[in-house]
Amino acid sequence: MKFKFLIILFLFAIGSSNAQTTEAKDTIKNNQEIGIQLIARVQKDKILLRWAVNDPIAWKKLNRYGYLIERITVTRDKKTLANPEKIVLAKTLKPEPVEAWEKIIETNDEAAIVAQALYGEDFAVTGADNLESIINLSEETQQRFTFALYTADKDFQIAKKAGLGLEDNTVKPNEKYIYRVSSNVPETEMKILYSGVFVGLKDYEPMPKPMDFTAHFTDKSTMLSWNFKILSHAYGSYYVERSLDKKNFKRITDKPYTSLSQENTNNNRIFYIDSIANNTSYSYRIQGISSFGELGPYSDVITGKGKSILQYVPHLTVKEFKDDTTVNLIWEFPEEGNDEISGFELNRSDEDDGKYTTVVKNIPPKSRNVVYNKLSSSNYFTLTAIGKNGGNRTSFPMLVQPVDSIPPSKPIGLKGTIDSLGVVKLTWTPNKEKDMLGYRIYKANNPDEEYSQLTISPNEPNTFEDKVVIKTLNSKVYYKIIAVDYRYNMSVFSDPLILKKPDLIAPASPAFTNYEIKDGSVFLEWANSSSDDVAVHQLYRKENDNPNWTLILETKNKEEKFQDKNASEGSTYSYAIYAKDESNLVSNPSPAVNLFVPKYSLMPPIKGFFAQVNKTTNTIDLSWEYSNNDVDSFEIYKASDKDALQLIQIVTGKTKRLSDPTITINTNYKYGIRAVFKDGRMSKMDFYSVKF
């Protein structure tokens, strides 16, 4: 419905109170129930009340039955009263009778509109701030309702006369009140919700200063604008004032100016266009008007001048190169514009949309060409006509590029990284040439193969991303770049960048090839890992049933053997060897070698070894003593003048005597003995010589 749009706009323009009843809030929010909305404005010694209803039929009935205005004293001296004190400020507040409007309407057009809306037989309004262009006035009751509320919003005195406002001058500074405005219309005719506010004199706040006020000065006009949404709770309309000396300001709007005064009411800003004379200083300020008729403080003052716009625009047409650094620029400009300008200025930039710098000034108005002799590889020129009255016009840019056969310098500083996902990030030092177009990126998987181009067109920034496959036979990737200028002159290749791919594959395992136990030491031999990136080989050992392995060798060279001198006789050892590469990846262990190191140390010699000739039996009788229960056997050796020492018999560990019948008369014999222990060790040899 049209009136609902206007009422919402109207009510929010004058501001809404945070102390509204829940029913009144729901009314405005949902537009489903008919109700009154109340706001209050605290002044230093009184409280002003303003209200409105959201339905034209309800407004018409309330004009007939009137409003009930009540005040309830809730607190006094900062204490809540046990029994709030309630008084009636107005029992039946209605619009004043038609006779009371007769004098005021002669001098106040706004009062005439409200009086006509209240009591006129017919209602037709024109020229009310273009309001009729915003809403479609389809029904007379809606027209009366709409214009009465809108007009009352501009003048608090009119609002009071229309039964829509009230002043309470009996308030006290140490008290706080609830004001309630309710309907006298019988509920049998129409149910109208009441509204209330909670307020006191201590809630007084000065009116805010208008903000975000701007002015744009153009040819013979000024466009003023300000954001009315920011202070919509405080001001519904504004006065606009202008001054020629920054001191004496006069209003240039006969009536308060609102957002409804412009065609587009959906914008948060209010716009006002003022016609002015060029080259004259004008100052502007605005002042807000509240729904209670209060004038707020002035905004900041904005000052400026209108400037005439030059009608003619120069146009660069021809570029004639003299050499690599010099060009003759020719332009068109109407001859009739010569008298309106003081001359031309030539402007230059490295980029089309870059910052232009004036390079040639004071070019005569009749000139149509200029020579510039400091060309770079790429130049953008504009020409500005300088108006005598301050208005300047600038041509469109013209690109000027001299012949360029010099390639960019060799790119430097190429570096990069490869992450675990194979993403390559390259960076390099940007070339300093001003005509740089970009770079081309090249890649190879082997140092001797031809590099392939990765980029289709030159890459502008000095960064590039690529993707490589990690798990391949090639552990490295190679990159080069070249620089390209706008004339597609190409530099030589940069130095190659060699990037090692992340190593995700552990090296191959080494393997033992031989082992030997000799003199209590363990001799190990193995074949190193076949992987190329092996950094070290690590040999581990563990003893007997100990679950922990101990590193006993870490070698970086190619040796493939090791003597473990720290092995203990009688112990069992396990050996394993690993390969670790440059990425600290470790291979699986070699197949383990498990060895028993026998005891090999010599035991003390046998004491009491004796050999005696027995003539009776024609033998040599041997005897000995050795008290050791670990002896497994004794080895008996014999030598003669003719024969070398040799083993002649092995007896048990419990035997202590032996007879040798294999003897010859007149022969010298030498006997030896040693004990053999159960763990394999032996005692030292003991000897005894005898002649038969």
Protein Blocks (a to p, Z undefined) as FASTA:
>chain_A
ZZlmmmmmmmmmnopafkbcfklmmmmmnomagcddddddddfkbccdddddfbfklmmm
mmmnopadddddfbgghiacfbacdddfbfbdcdddfklmmmmmmmmmklmmmmmmmmpm
bdcdehilhlmmmpccfbfklmmmmmmmmmmmmpmklmmmnopaccdfkbcfkbccdddd
ddfbdfkloccddddddddfklpccddddehiacdddehiacddddfklmmmmpcbdcdd
ddfklmaccdfbfbacdfklpmblmbfbdcddddddehiacddddddddfkopacddddd
dddddddddfbdcddfbdcdfblmbccddddddfklmmmpgbdcddddfbfklccddfbg
hiafkbcbdcdfbbcfbdcdddddddfkopacdddddddddddfbdcdddehiacdddfk
opacddddddfbfkbnbdcddddfbfkbccddfbfbdcfblcdcddddfbbcblbdcddd
ddddfkopacddddddddddddfbdcdddddfbdcdeehiacddddddfbfkbfbdcddd
dehjbfbdcdfbdcfblbfbdcdfkbcehiacddddddddfkopacddddddddddddfb
dcdddehiacdddfklopacdddddddfkbfbdcdddddfkbccddfbdcdfkbcbdcdf
bbcehiacddddddddfkopacddddddddZZ
